[in-house]
Amino acid sequence: MQTTIVKWGNSRGIRLPKPFLDSVNLSTNDLVDVRTENDTIIIKKATKNRLTIEKLFENWDGGFPEPYDWGEYSNPVGRELI
């Protein structure tokens, strides 16, 4: 298949026909990985990197940051929930 590179804002883009995308199980708004290899552009459906709770907290030392000083806004003036 041949297509034309078109200007899209400050970038460039190509249009891919729906049957072409269907054939590789891609659809609108799917996340893809794009890379180059020699003179070839490779577009591949991105794999989902699901984070575990262990991964999210792997570098946490167990401490909490110091409270932030909000200055004059530190004290409630109405019925805020704190």
RAHUHU-V57358 format. One record per residue. N is the residue number from 1. RES is the residue in one letter. SS is DSSP state (h for helix, s for strand, l for the rest). PSI is psi in whole degrees, -180 to 180 (none if undefined). OMEGA is omega in radians with two decimals (NA if undefined). Layout:
n:N res:RES ss:SS psi:PSI omega:OMEGA
n:N res:RES ss:SS psi:PSI omega:OMEGA
This chain:
n:1 res:M ss:l psi:137 omega:3.04
n:2 res:Q ss:l psi:144 omega:3.08
n:3 res:T ss:l psi:171 omega:-3.07
n:4 res:T ss:l psi:139 omega:3.04
n:5 res:I ss:l psi:128 omega:-3.10
n:6 res:V ss:s psi:155 omega:3.10
n:7 res:K ss:s psi:136 omega:-3.14
n:8 res:W ss:s psi:91 omega:-3.01
n:9 res:G ss:l psi:-129 omega:3.08
n:10 res:N ss:l psi:0 omega:-3.10
n:11 res:S ss:s psi:-176 omega:3.04
n:12 res:R ss:s psi:151 omega:-3.12
n:13 res:G ss:s psi:170 omega:3.04
n:14 res:I ss:l psi:154 omega:3.07
n:15 res:R ss:l psi:135 omega:3.12
n:16 res:L ss:l psi:126 omega:-3.12
n:17 res:P ss:l psi:147 omega:-3.13
n:18 res:K ss:h psi:-45 omega:3.11
n:19 res:P ss:h psi:-34 omega:3.10
n:20 res:F ss:h psi:-46 omega:3.12
n:21 res:L ss:h psi:-41 omega:3.11
n:22 res:D ss:h psi:-36 omega:-3.09
n:23 res:S ss:h psi:-20 omega:3.11
n:24 res:V ss:l psi:18 omega:3.06
n:25 res:N ss:l psi:45 omega:3.05
n:26 res:L ss:l psi:148 omega:3.09
n:27 res:S ss:l psi:175 omega:-3.10
n:28 res:T ss:l psi:135 omega:3.10
n:29 res:N ss:l psi:7 omega:3.01
n:30 res:D ss:l psi:144 omega:3.07
n:31 res:L ss:l psi:132 omega:3.14
n:32 res:V ss:s psi:154 omega:2.98
n:33 res:D ss:s psi:134 omega:3.12
n:34 res:V ss:s psi:131 omega:3.11
n:35 res:R ss:s psi:165 omega:3.08
n:36 res:T ss:s psi:148 omega:3.09
n:37 res:E ss:s psi:112 omega:-3.01
n:38 res:N ss:l psi:-120 omega:3.13
n:39 res:D ss:l psi:29 omega:-3.05
n:40 res:T ss:s psi:137 omega:3.01
n:41 res:I ss:s psi:127 omega:-3.11
n:42 res:I ss:s psi:124 omega:3.10
n:43 res:I ss:s psi:125 omega:-3.06
n:44 res:K ss:s psi:140 omega:3.10
n:45 res:K ss:s psi:131 omega:-3.11
n:46 res:A ss:l psi:143 omega:3.05
n:47 res:T ss:l psi:145 omega:-3.13
n:48 res:K ss:l psi:124 omega:3.09
n:49 res:N ss:l psi:89 omega:-3.13
n:50 res:R ss:l psi:124 omega:3.13
n:51 res:L ss:l psi:137 omega:3.04
n:52 res:T ss:l psi:163 omega:3.10
n:53 res:I ss:h psi:-34 omega:3.11
n:54 res:E ss:h psi:-42 omega:3.14
n:55 res:K ss:h psi:-41 omega:3.14
n:56 res:L ss:h psi:-35 omega:-3.05
n:57 res:F ss:l psi:15 omega:-3.05
n:58 res:E ss:l psi:-29 omega:-3.14
n:59 res:N ss:l psi:8 omega:-3.12
n:60 res:W ss:l psi:130 omega:-3.09
n:61 res:D ss:l psi:2 omega:3.11
n:62 res:G ss:l psi:-10 omega:-3.12
n:63 res:G ss:l psi:171 omega:3.10
n:64 res:F ss:l psi:148 omega:3.12
n:65 res:P ss:l psi:156 omega:3.08
n:66 res:E ss:l psi:146 omega:3.10
n:67 res:P ss:l psi:144 omega:-3.14
n:68 res:Y ss:l psi:135 omega:3.10
n:69 res:D ss:l psi:109 omega:-3.13
n:70 res:W ss:l psi:6 omega:3.10
n:71 res:G ss:h psi:-132 omega:-3.08
n:72 res:E ss:h psi:-15 omega:-3.13
n:73 res:Y ss:h psi:8 omega:-3.08
n:74 res:S ss:l psi:-29 omega:-3.06
n:75 res:N ss:l psi:136 omega:3.12
n:76 res:P ss:l psi:146 omega:-3.14
n:77 res:V ss:l psi:-3 omega:-3.12
n:78 res:G ss:l psi:-133 omega:-3.10
n:79 res:R ss:l psi:39 omega:3.14
n:80 res:E ss:l psi:149 omega:3.03
n:81 res:L ss:l psi:124 omega:-3.12
n:82 res:I ss:l psi:none omega:NA
